[in-house]
Amino acid sequence: MNTLTVSNLAAAKLSQDPIRKPVRARFDFRVILAFFAIYVIWGSTFLAIRTAVLLVPPWFCAGVRFFAAGTVLFAFARLRGIRGPSLREWRSLGIIGVLMFSVTYGALFWGEQYVPSGITSVLEATLPLMTVLLEVFVLRQQKFRWRAIAAVAVGFCGVAVMMMKSGHANIPSFGVFPCLVILGGSASWSLGAVLTRSLPLPRSRVMTAGAEMMLGGSVLLILSLASGELHPFPVIPLKAALALLYLIVAGSLVGFTAFVWLLARMPASRVASHAYVNPIVAIALGYFAASEPITIWTLLGAGLVLGSVAFSMGNAAFSQWPGKFLRLARKLGISRQDKFAGFTPHIPEGSCPRE
């Protein structure tokens, strides 16, 4: 075989090089949109919640958000021919719905009446730390490790730092109790996430999420009625109505769709990175859009919280967190072979499909 023939074959091989296809796939614009949804849209929901609860009763807002979004998701799943939950699955959905939506978001919406949206977002970022505390001390699913506990301690020291007064009279303070309520809501979410791995649930993630939101929202609406929030029925200003609509459509429907779409295509640890970005987005939006003050204590406390979470992800006690996150996703029916894996990060035409 002469040199010309070898050169021609090499050139032909290079022209048919299959390596180029995966390179182009990396720049899928849908991935950018999906990450924008779970990074920016989910980060902005804290300000939307703050806007709504300053004008409308908090449990009513939370109940309307999740009952509406859950009903849309549940109806969409049924229209696609997905089997409804069994009685045993309804019981599990009720437990998870109360823990992860009624308690968590009831506390969050109530707390944001008193706590700025940026601070709230950092408090919510302690979710992985809460989960580890439950697994180590309550459920005994993890071994006690000093490095892991030290990381958790640093994170909660960051929470304490954020509550410090700046010493300036023009900086409004907020109570410790509302912060503790929000943290308690985060603990409820962590407990629900841990229990999800052992409870029977529908295979479809859309059916599961829709039913949980719908049940959790129903409990919040009942709580709103029992607490007197609806006596008389509240007047909803346009600003609050727009904020609530944004939470339903962008936060719950678009954000959820983007989240599960990414889980079907990306490593779970990469998708979970929204936990680091959301507080940064929330703090920035709170400062620029709502004139929420940013003090040195806010920045230092947020840095300690996010740093502790990032450090813990590499610790032995946290090393299984991405895998557990993925198993939780699979428990909800999320996989690369799932029939809904083709979801695009928008509401499907003719119908509507997390946080």
N, C-alpha and C positions, 0 to 999 in steps of 0.2 A: 504494500500500500504506500503510495507516494505521499509527499508532504502536502501537495495540493488537496488530495482527497481527505487527508486527516484534517486539514484546515477547514475544508468545506463542511465536514461532519461536525466539527467543533462549533462552527458558526451556526449550523442548523440546530444543534443541541441547545446553544445559548438562546437562539430565537424562540425556542419552545420551553424555555426554563420555567418549570412550574412554581418556582419559589416566589415569583412575582405576585401570584394570586393572593396568598395569605397576607403579603405586605399591603395590598390594596384593601383587604378586608379589615385591617386594623383601623382604617380611617372611616369606618361606617358612621355616617352622620347621625344615624339613629342612636348609636351608643352615646354620642355627645349630648343629644337631646335628653336621653334617659338619665345620664349623670347630672345634667342640669336640673332635672326634676327632683332627684333625691338630694342633691346638694343645695340648690338655691331655693326651689319651691318649698321643700320641707323646712329649710332654714327660715324662710319668710313666714311660715305659718305661726310662729310664736308672736310676731307683731300683729298678724291678723287676729289671733285670739285676744291679744291685749286690746286691740281696737274694739272688738265685739263686746267683751265682758265689761268694759267701762260704760257701755250704753245699754246693754241688755242683760238680764239675769244669767249667771254663768252656767248653771246646770241645764237651763232651757237651751242655751246656745250649743252646749256639748251634745245634748240629746237630739236636737234637730240635725246637727251635723252628721252624727253617726247613724241615726235611724234612716235619714234620707240616703246617705251613701250606701249603707248596708242593704237597704231595700233595692236600690238600683243594681248592685252587684248580684244579689240573690236572684232577682228577676232575670237578669242577663244570663246567669248560669242555667236557670230553668228553661229559658227560651232556647238555649243551645242544646237542650235535651239531657242535661246532667241529672242524674238521680238525686232526689231529695234525701236529706239526712234521715237515718233511722232514729228510733226513740233513744237508743243508747248514745248515738252521736249527738242528738239534740241536748242531752244532759251535759255532755262534755262541752259542747259549744256554749251552753249557758254558763258553765263555770268559768271558762276562758273569757267569755264576753264580759262577765261582771268584773273579773280581775283586771283584764287588760284594757277595757274600755270604760266601764262604769266607774270603777275606783280610780284608775290611773288618770283618766281625762276629767273626771269629776273634780279630783284634787287639783289638776293642772289648771283648769278653767277658773276654779274658785281662787286659787293662789295668784293668778295673774291679775286679779283686781288690785293687788297690793305690791307685787314684785315686778320690776321691769322685765320686758321680754328677753333681753340679752342675758340677764342673770338667770332667768328661768331656763333658758336653753342650756346653760352650763350645768345647772342642777340636773337636767335630764340626761346630760352626757355621763352621769355617774352610773348609768344603767349596767354596764359590764361589771362595775365594782359591786353593785348591789347583788348581782347574780352570783358572784364568787362568794360573798358573805353568806348567802343562803345555802350554797352548795357545801361550804366548809363547815359552818356552825349549826345550821338547821337541818339540812337534808343529809349531811355526812356523805356527800357524793365526791368530795375532793379531800385530799390529805392536807393537813395544816402545814403551810410553808411560810417561814418568816418573811422571805422576800415578797411573796404575794401580799401578805398582810401589811407589810410596810408600804407597798404601792397603794393599797386601799387607804391606809392612814394618810398618806400624802395627798391623795385625792380629796378626802374629806377635810383635811387641813385647808386645802384650796377653797372649799365651800365656806369654811369659817372665815378665811381671809376676805372673801367677797362681802361678807356681812359686816365687816369693820367700817366704822364711820370714817370719812375722809378728813373731817375736821373743818370742812368748808360749810358755811351756813347756807349757801345757795345750792347745795347738793341734797336732794330729798333722801331721807332714809326709809327703809322698809323693815317690817317686823321679821323676827326670827321665826315665829310660829307659821306664817304662810310658807316660808321656805321648807320647814319641816314637813308640812302637809304635802308639798310637791315631792319631796324626797320619799315620803311614805307612799305616794302614788307610784313612783318609780319602782319601789320595792314590790308593789303589787304586780306591776308589769313583769318584773323578773320572776316572781313566783308563777305567774301564768305561763311564761315562756318555758320554765322548767317543767311544769306539770303537763304542758302540751306534748312533751316527748313520750308520755306514758298513757295518754288518754286516746280513745278511739275517735277519729275525726274523718270527715269525708275526704276522699282522695283529691277532689278538685280544690285547688287553692282559692278559686273565685267563690265557690260555694261556701267554703269554710270562712273566709274573711267576711263575706257578705252576711252570713248568719251571725257571726260574732259581733260585727258592728251593729246589726239590726237589734239583736238582743241587748247588747250593752247600751245602745241608744234608747231603747224602750225603758230600761231601768232608770236611766238618767231623767227621762221625761216624767216618769212616775215620781221620782225624787223631787223634781222641780214642782210638780203639782202638790205633793205632800208638804213641802217646805213653805208653800205660800207664794212662790215666785209667780204663779199664774193668776193670782188674785190681787188686783184685776189683771187681765191679760196685758202683757207689756206692749207698749208702743215701740216698734222697731224703726229707728231712723234709717235713712238711706245708707249712711256710712256703715252702720252695723250690718244691714242687710247685704251690702256688697262684700263686707269682710266674711260674713257667714257663707255666702255663695262661693267665695274664693276657697274657703276651707273645705267645702263639700266637693267642688269640682276639681280644683287644683291640688289641694292637700290630700284628700282621700281617694279620689278616682284617678287622676292623672299620676299623682305620686305613687300610688299603689301599683298601677299598671307598669310604670317605669321600673319600680323596684323588682317585681316578679319577672319582668322581661329581662332585666340584667342578671338576676339569679340563674336564669336558664342558660346564660352565655358567659358569665364571668365567675372567677373564684369567689366564694362567699366572703372571704376576708377582704377582697377588694370592694365588694358592694357595701360591706359593713363600714367602710371608711367614711360614709356619710356622717357617722357619729362624731367625727373630728371636725368636719367642715360646717355642719349645721350651726354650732354655736358661734363660729366666726361670722357667718352670714347674718345670724340673728343680732349679734352685738353691733355689727356695722349698720344694718338696717335700722335698728333701734336708735342709734346715734344720729344718722343722717335724715331718716324719715320721721322720727317721732321725738327728736331732741332728748333722748334718754342719755343721762350723763355717763361718761366713761372715766373712771378714776384709776389711780395707780393700783388700788386694791382690786378693782374689777379685772384689770389685765393680769395682775400677779395671781389672783385666785383662779382665773380661767386657765392660765398657763400651768398651774399646779395640777388642776383637774385633768386637763387634756394630756399633759405630760405623764401623769400617773396611769391613765388609761392606755396611752401608747406604750409605755414601759411594760405594763402588765401583759400586753398582748404577746410579748416575747418571753414572759416568765413561764416556768413549767406549769404553774397552777392555772395559767391562762392559755397554755399552748393548745388546748383542745377547744378553745372558744370558737374559732372559725369552723372547725369540724362539727361542733354542736350546732352552730348556726346553720350549717348546710343540712345537717340531719333534721333540724327543725323545719327547714324549708321543704325537705323531702316528705316530712310528716304531713305538711300541708298540701302535698301533691305536686311540688315543684321539681321538675327534672328536665333534662334536655330533650326527653322524648315526650314531654307533656303536650297534649293537643292544643293547649293555650300558649305554647312557647313562642308562637308567632306574633304575640301581642306587640303592637307598636306603642310608644309612649304617648298615646293620645286616646280619647274616647272613641271606640269603634263606631263606624258610620251606622246610623240607624238604631244605636243602643248605647248604653253607658256601661263601662266595666263595673297610711300608714304611718301609716304612722299610727 
